[in-house]
Amino acid sequence: MGWVYLTIAILSEVTGTIALKASDGFSHPLASSICVIGYCVSFYFLSLVLKYVAVGVAYAIWSGVGIVLIAAVGALWFRQIPDLAALLGMGLIIIGVIVIQLFSASHTA
């Protein structure tokens, strides 16, 4: 169940971050509301994840996957294309998440 909660936490955080960009400094009420709700839902589900997954691993996956998804949405939606260094960094993040999942014994609480 922890991985389902983590998926919800990640998607909610990505939604909140994209809404933060769309809120234009909290000047658009709908986007601002979606941002706050997205972050609240994300932190709630992240707190549930910690019953099943070690805090360091959960946070690494939550933040790492979130970074990559937000960069992808930013590239597609806002035309903010990452340069080669950013792509390499995100590739290393993805590799790190894979290494944790495949080889770390500390991925459970």
MINU-803571 format. One line per 8 residues: for each residue x, y, z of N, C-alpha, C, O. Coordinates in nm, 3 decimals, padded with zeros to 5 digits. Example, Ala and Ser with C-alpha at 12.3 -4.5 7.8 and 13.67 -1.06 7.14 Angstrom:
<recs>
01.319,-00.569,00.780,01.230,-00.450,00.780,01.320,-00.330,00.780,01.424,-00.332,00.846 ~ 01.285,-00.225,00.708,01.367,-00.106,00.714,01.290,00.003,00.787,01.341,00.114,00.804
</recs>
This chain:
<recs>
00.082,-00.119,00.000,00.000,00.000,00.000,00.086,00.126,00.000,00.045,00.231,-00.050 ~ 00.208,00.115,00.056,00.297,00.230,00.063,00.330,00.287,-00.073,00.342,00.409,-00.089 ~ 00.347,00.200,-00.172,00.383,00.248,-00.306,00.266,00.318,-00.373,00.286,00.412,-00.450 ~ 00.144,00.275,-00.344,00.025,00.344,-00.396,00.019,00.484,-00.335,-00.004,00.582,-00.406 ~ 00.041,00.492,-00.204,00.042,00.622,-00.137,00.152,00.712,-00.192,00.131,00.832,-00.210 ~ 00.267,00.654,-00.220,00.378,00.732,-00.272,00.345,00.785,-00.412,00.378,00.899,-00.445 ~ 00.281,00.705,-00.493,00.240,00.750,-00.626,00.143,00.866,-00.616,00.156,00.965,-00.689 ~ 00.046,00.856,-00.526,-00.050,00.965,-00.507,00.022,01.090,-00.457,-00.007,01.201,-00.502
00.116,01.073,-00.364,00.192,01.186,-00.311,00.271,01.256,-00.421,00.275,01.379,-00.427 ~ 00.333,01.178,-00.508,00.413,01.235,-00.616,00.324,01.310,-00.715,00.354,01.423,-00.752 ~ 00.216,01.247,-00.757,00.127,01.311,-00.855,00.062,01.437,-00.799,00.041,01.534,-00.871 ~ 00.030,01.435,-00.671,-00.029,01.553,-00.607,00.073,01.666,-00.598,00.039,01.782,-00.619 ~ 00.197,01.631,-00.568,00.302,01.733,-00.559,00.329,01.793,-00.697,00.349,01.914,-00.708 ~ 00.330,01.711,-00.799,00.350,01.761,-00.935,00.235,01.853,-00.974,00.257,01.959,-01.033 ~ 00.112,01.813,-00.942,-00.003,01.897,-00.971,00.007,02.031,-00.898,-00.018,02.136,-00.956 ~ 00.046,02.026,-00.770,00.061,02.148,-00.693,00.168,02.240,-00.749,00.150,02.362,-00.753
00.278,02.183,-00.794,00.387,02.264,-00.849,00.350,02.326,-00.982,00.381,02.442,-01.007 ~ 00.285,02.250,-01.067,00.240,02.306,-01.195,00.138,02.416,-01.170,00.140,02.520,-01.237 ~ 00.047,02.394,-01.075,-00.051,02.498,-01.040,00.019,02.621,-00.981,-00.027,02.734,-01.000 ~ 00.129,02.600,-00.909,00.204,02.713,-00.854,00.257,02.801,-00.967,00.249,02.924,-00.959 ~ 00.309,02.739,-01.070,00.355,02.814,-01.187,00.238,02.887,-01.253,00.249,03.004,-01.289 ~ 00.126,02.817,-01.267,00.008,02.876,-01.332,-00.056,02.985,-01.247,-00.127,03.070,-01.300 ~ -00.033,02.983,-01.117,-00.096,03.083,-01.028,-00.037,03.222,-01.047,-00.097,03.321,-01.004 ~ 00.080,03.230,-01.109,00.145,03.359,-01.136,00.156,03.442,-01.009,00.105,03.554,-01.000
00.225,03.384,-00.911,00.245,03.454,-00.785,00.118,03.461,-00.701,00.095,03.560,-00.631 ~ 00.038,03.358,-00.706,-00.089,03.348,-00.634,-00.187,03.459,-00.674,-00.268,03.503,-00.593 ~ -00.180,03.503,-00.799,-00.272,03.605,-00.846,-00.394,03.547,-00.918,-00.486,03.620,-00.954 ~ -00.394,03.415,-00.939,-00.509,03.348,-01.000,-00.569,03.253,-00.896,-00.506,03.154,-00.859 ~ -00.689,03.283,-00.848,-00.747,03.207,-00.736,-00.762,03.057,-00.762,-00.734,02.977,-00.672 ~ -00.805,03.017,-00.880,-00.825,02.874,-00.906,-00.692,02.799,-00.903,-00.680,02.696,-00.836 ~ -00.594,02.850,-00.975,-00.462,02.784,-00.976,-00.400,02.785,-00.837,-00.336,02.688,-00.796 ~ -00.418,02.896,-00.764,-00.365,02.904,-00.628,-00.428,02.800,-00.537,-00.360,02.737,-00.456
-00.559,02.782,-00.551,-00.631,02.682,-00.470,-00.585,02.541,-00.504,-00.564,02.459,-00.414 ~ -00.568,02.514,-00.632,-00.520,02.382,-00.674,-00.380,02.358,-00.619,-00.348,02.246,-00.577 ~ -00.297,02.460,-00.619,-00.162,02.448,-00.565,-00.165,02.408,-00.418,-00.099,02.312,-00.378 ~ -00.240,02.481,-00.338,-00.246,02.453,-00.194,-00.305,02.315,-00.168,-00.253,02.241,-00.085 ~ -00.411,02.281,-00.237,-00.473,02.150,-00.219,-00.376,02.039,-00.262,-00.363,01.937,-00.194 ~ -00.309,02.059,-00.375,-00.213,01.960,-00.424,-00.103,01.933,-00.324,-00.068,01.817,-00.299 ~ -00.047,02.039,-00.266,00.058,02.020,-00.166,00.005,01.955,-00.039,00.072,01.869,00.019 ~ -00.114,01.994,00.005,-00.171,01.933,00.126,-00.195,01.783,00.105,-00.162,01.702,00.191
-00.252,01.747,-00.009,-00.276,01.606,-00.040,-00.143,01.532,-00.048,-00.130,01.420,00.003 ~ -00.044,01.595,-00.111,00.086,01.531,-00.125,00.149,01.502,00.010,00.196,01.391,00.034 ~ 00.151,01.600,00.098,00.213,01.579,00.230,00.134,01.479,00.314,00.192,01.403,00.391 ~ 00.002,01.480,00.300,-00.078,01.382,00.374,-00.039,01.240,00.330,-00.013,01.154,00.414 ~ -00.037,01.216,00.200,-00.004,01.082,00.151,00.142,01.047,00.176,00.175,00.931,00.198 ~ 00.231,01.147,00.172,00.370,01.120,00.206,00.380,01.075,00.352,00.461,00.989,00.385 ~ 00.299,01.134,00.439,00.300,01.091,00.579,00.252,00.946,00.594,00.300,00.873,00.681 ~ 00.158,00.904,00.509,00.112,00.765,00.512,00.219,00.670,00.459,00.233,00.558,00.508
00.293,00.716,00.360,00.400,00.635,00.302,00.501,00.595,00.409,00.554,00.484,00.407 ~ 00.526,00.685,00.503,00.631,00.662,00.603,00.598,00.549,00.700,00.683,00.508,00.778 ~ 00.475,00.498,00.695,00.441,00.379,00.773,00.497,00.253,00.707,00.511,00.149,00.772 ~ 00.528,00.262,00.577,00.568,00.145,00.499,00.709,00.153,00.444,00.773,00.050,00.421 ~ 00.757,00.274,00.421,00.885,00.294,00.352,00.974,00.382,00.440,00.926,00.478,00.501 ~ 01.101,00.352,00.446,01.196,00.431,00.524,01.193,00.577,00.477,01.181,00.605,00.357 ~ 01.205,00.670,00.572,01.188,00.811,00.542,01.285,00.861,00.436,01.245,00.936,00.346 ~ 01.411,00.823,00.443,01.509,00.868,00.346,01.480,00.818,00.206,01.495,00.891,00.108
01.441,00.694,00.197,01.408,00.634,00.067,01.280,00.697,00.011,01.275,00.732,-00.107 ~ 01.179,00.711,00.095,01.052,00.771,00.049,01.076,00.913,-00.002,01.025,00.950,-00.108 ~ 01.152,00.990,00.074,01.176,01.129,00.033,01.260,01.135,-00.094,01.235,01.219,-00.180 ~ 01.359,01.049,-00.105,01.443,01.048,-00.226,01.359,01.016,-00.349,01.374,01.081,-00.453 ~ 01.271,00.918,-00.339,01.188,00.881,-00.453,01.085,00.990,-00.481,01.065,01.027,-00.597 ~ 01.021,01.042,-00.375,00.919,01.147,-00.390,00.979,01.270,-00.459,00.922,01.321,-00.555 ~ 01.091,01.315,-00.410,01.149,01.436,-00.468,01.211,01.410,-00.605,01.196,01.491,-00.696 ~ 01.280,01.296,-00.620,01.345,01.267,-00.746,01.249,01.246,-00.861,01.266,01.304,-00.968
01.149,01.164,-00.839,01.049,01.140,-00.945,00.971,01.268,-00.971,00.936,01.298,-01.085 ~ 00.942,01.342,-00.864,00.872,01.470,-00.881,00.950,01.567,-00.968,00.892,01.632,-01.055 ~ 01.081,01.576,-00.946,01.165,01.665,-01.026,01.157,01.627,-01.174,01.140,01.714,-01.260 ~ 01.170,01.500,-01.202,01.169,01.455,-01.341,01.033,01.480,-01.406,01.026,01.527,-01.519 ~ 00.925,01.448,-01.335,00.791,01.470,-01.391,00.762,01.619,-01.412,00.705,01.657,-01.514 ~ 00.800,01.702,-01.316,00.778,01.845,-01.330,00.858,01.901,-01.447,00.809,01.985,-01.522 ~ 00.981,01.856,-01.463,01.062,01.900,-01.577,00.997,01.858,-01.709,00.996,01.935,-01.805 ~ 00.943,01.737,-01.713,00.877,01.691,-01.835,00.752,01.773,-01.865,00.731,01.814,-01.979
00.670,01.797,-01.764,00.549,01.878,-01.784,00.588,02.021,-01.821,00.527,02.082,-01.908 ~ 00.691,02.074,-01.754,00.737,02.209,-01.786,00.784,02.220,-01.931,00.759,02.321,-01.997 ~ 00.850,02.117,-01.980,00.897,02.118,-02.118,00.779,02.113,-02.215,00.777,02.184,-02.316 ~ 00.682,02.029,-02.185,00.567,02.013,-02.276,00.468,02.129,-02.267,00.420,02.177,-02.370 ~ 00.438,02.174,-02.146,00.332,02.271,-02.125,00.382,02.416,-02.132,00.319,02.501,-02.195 ~ 00.496,02.442,-02.068,00.547,02.578,-02.060,00.664,02.604,-02.156,00.719,02.714,-02.157 ~ 00.701,02.504,-02.235,00.812,02.514,-02.330,00.943,02.552,-02.262,01.024,02.625,-02.318 ~ 00.963,02.500,-02.140,01.087,02.521,-02.066,01.174,02.397,-02.086,01.173,02.305,-02.004
01.248,02.398,-02.194,01.325,02.281,-02.235,01.455,02.275,-02.155,01.534,02.369,-02.159 ~ 01.478,02.164,-02.081,01.602,02.152,-02.005,01.723,02.136,-02.097,01.713,02.075,-02.204 ~ 01.835,02.192,-02.055,01.957,02.176,-02.133,02.021,02.041,-02.103,01.969,01.962,-02.023 ~ 02.134,02.015,-02.166,02.199,01.885,-02.153,02.239,01.855,-02.008,02.222,01.742,-01.962 ~ 02.291,01.955,-01.938,02.332,01.933,-01.799,02.211,01.895,-01.713,02.221,01.806,-01.628 ~ 02.098,01.961,-01.734,01.977,01.929,-01.658,01.929,01.788,-01.691,01.889,01.713,-01.602 ~ 01.932,01.751,-01.817,01.891,01.616,-01.857,01.982,01.510,-01.797,01.936,01.405,-01.752 ~ 02.112,01.537,-01.796,02.206,01.442,-01.735,02.179,01.428,-01.585,02.180,01.318,-01.531
02.157,01.541,-01.519,02.126,01.537,-01.376,02.000,01.458,-01.347,01.996,01.378,-01.253 ~ 01.897,01.481,-01.427,01.772,01.406,-01.408,01.791,01.258,-01.439,01.729,01.172,-01.377 ~ 01.877,01.229,-01.535,01.909,01.089,-01.563,01.974,01.022,-01.443,01.946,00.906,-01.412 ~ 02.062,01.095,-01.376,02.125,01.041,-01.256,02.024,01.020,-01.144,02.034,00.924,-01.067 ~ 01.926,01.109,-01.135,01.820,01.092,-01.035,01.743,00.964,-01.063,01.717,00.885,-00.972 ~ 01.706,00.942,-01.188,01.633,00.822,-01.225,01.716,00.697,-01.195,01.664,00.598,-01.143 ~ 01.843,00.702,-01.227,01.931,00.589,-01.196,01.936,00.565,-01.046,01.934,00.450,-01.001 ~ 01.942,00.672,-00.967,01.944,00.659,-00.822,01.818,00.592,-00.769,01.827,00.506,-00.681
01.702,00.630,-00.821,01.577,00.567,-00.778,01.577,00.419,-00.814,01.533,00.336,-00.735 ~ 01.626,00.386,-00.932,01.632,00.245,-00.974,01.727,00.167,-00.884,01.695,00.055,-00.844 ~ 01.842,00.223,-00.852,01.938,00.156,-00.764,01.876,00.130,-00.627,01.892,00.022,-00.571 ~ 01.806,00.230,-00.573,01.740,00.211,-00.444,01.641,00.096,-00.451,01.638,00.010,-00.363 ~ 01.560,00.094,-00.555,01.457,-00.009,-00.567,01.516,-00.147,-00.586,01.465,-00.245,-00.531 ~ 01.620,-00.157,-00.664,01.675,-00.289,-00.696,01.772,-00.344,-00.592,01.777,-00.465,-00.569 ~ 01.848,-00.257,-00.529,01.960,-00.305,-00.448,01.959,-00.267,-00.301,02.035,-00.325,-00.223 ~ 01.875,-00.174,-00.261,01.879,-00.129,-00.122,01.785,-00.212,-00.035,01.669,-00.234,-00.070
01.837,-00.258,00.078,01.755,-00.329,00.174,01.681,-00.232,00.265,01.596,-00.274,00.344 ~ 01.711,-00.103,00.256,01.650,-00.005,00.346,01.525,00.061,00.286,01.480,00.163,00.337 ~ 01.471,00.005,00.179,01.355,00.070,00.118,01.224,00.041,00.191,01.121,00.096,00.154 ~ 01.226,-00.040,00.292,01.107,-00.060,00.374,01.133,-00.008,00.515,01.247,-00.003,00.561 ~ 01.025,00.030,00.583,01.039,00.089,00.716,01.078,-00.016,00.819,01.095,00.016,00.937
</recs>
